[in-house]
């Protein structure tokens, strides 16, 4: 795997070096790379959309994170609550990194607490071998209980 910086990642069409390395890793395993192909609508004070980094052929959604901010964590908890059927997993640069300066909890302990699967730097082959199909629509709407949509 090749590690590149932010500027170099942009020349490859990605937003971070971790995304470039994950894409190279998937290509090396012969797994089709689907980068930012879907959008997930979620509700905060207004409707928002989230574009996950990768979708595996088995439908698992992968979000890569170097920095996992409080806003990211809040967003993912809301998405998990609003889209119970989605399997979103994280690949961190370092899951042992603390949530903030002086914190006892790390990215990994946060994932354990809220029942998110995670790994460091690569997508484990066990995730790639899980059964399933990518049946995600290009735009996954927020299933608001009181709002009827077509």
Buried (B, 14 or more C-beta within 10 A) or exposed (E): EEEBEEEEBEEBEBBBBBBBBBBBBBEEEEBEBBBBBBBBBBBEEEEBEBEBBBBBEBBBBBBBBEEBEEEBBEBBEBBBEBBEEBBBBBBBBBBEBEBEEEEEEBBBBBBBEEEBBBBBBBBEEEBBEEEEEBEBEEEBBBEEEEEEEE
